[in-house]
Amino acid sequence: MAIQKVIISKNDAGIKLLSWLKNYYQGMPFNQLQKWLRTGQIRVNGKRVKGSEILVLSQELRLPSYTSDFKRNNFLKKHEPKPERLKQVQEAIIYQNERWIVLNKPQGLATQGGTGIKESVDQLMEILFTPSPKLTHRLDKDTSGLLLLAKTLEDARWITQMFKEGTVSKTYIAVVVGVLPALIGEINLPICKLPGKAGERMVVDFNEGLEAITSYRVLETKDNLSLLELKPKTGRMHQLRLHCAELGTPILGDGKYGGKRAHLDGLRFMLHLHASQIEFKDPQGRTWAFKADLPQHMIKTLKEFKL
């Protein structure tokens, strides 16, 4: 395979390698990029890399040539999404300007593509926008709600940095099985990824875990269900799902962390977790706030159980 070399410029320094590759190879299947990284066909200063590295000014990237087999049009012919899915995502855009997009991500749609994932936000955005917007944070596939995407690399940097520093205010709405110990409270349990081949699963670990803090407020309780407002003060993977389960009140539909208890009377439910509000300040000091309506499956549950 032919190779090419690219020297990292000042504009690209500070970007995660995988993010840079996705922007450089627009339309390329994510699993193809992973394969190139895994087999050493992508290197930085002659060394193998994983994709999580941060690019530094003047580094030399050795890359496979952008061959016609993987150009955007050919990719879309093989992986063309259903028209109704494209329409759904278009209608889920609640705001956009020349710098970013605010999306009310549908439940069941992955944020990022990968092995075994046929449709994802980043893949659909590549079709809807040129150049394709950049992910700045993620939501679980089964979590619905607000997702912020950047239209430029410059905006991707400061938005990503906001999430890392915890200066973005996020509010979630959840339906949980059980009754909370207090109407208002804070969950402070350190969490880490479960070692081994258990997939993406987090556990509470007071020795190895990273700080994870969630505040909650009970909005309504009816029988054995509670409607909660959750505010994560840290942004760990599956933080809200694990924290709710550890209180003995798993999120409705969350079989991963709640087991059978997360499904009432043996009936299976979709995950009832929604990123409902987001607030942040842009580099110019202006405050932006957005709110996303609840998905239909949560609205139906609230009506059915009179929450």
Secondary structure as UniProt FT lines:
FT   STRAND          3..7
FT   TURN            10..14
FT   HELIX           17..24
FT   TURN            25..27
FT   HELIX           30..38
FT   TURN            39..40
FT   STRAND          43..44
FT   TURN            45..46
FT   STRAND          47..48
FT   TURN            57..58
FT   STRAND          60..64
FT   HELIX           68..70
FT   HELIX           72..78
FT   HELIX           83..91
FT   STRAND          93..96
FT   STRAND          100..105
FT   TURN            107..108
FT   TURN            115..116
FT   HELIX           121..128
FT   STRAND          134..135
FT   TURN            141..142
FT   STRAND          144..150
FT   HELIX           153..165
FT   STRAND          169..177
FT   STRAND          184..188
FT   STRAND          191..193
FT   STRAND          202..204
FT   TURN            206..208
FT   STRAND          213..222
FT   TURN            223..224
FT   STRAND          225..232
FT   TURN            237..238
FT   HELIX           239..246
FT   TURN            247..248
FT   TURN            252..253
FT   HELIX           255..258
FT   HELIX           259..262
FT   HELIX           264..266
FT   STRAND          273..281
FT   TURN            283..284
FT   STRAND          287..291
FT   HELIX           296..304
FT   TURN            305..306
//
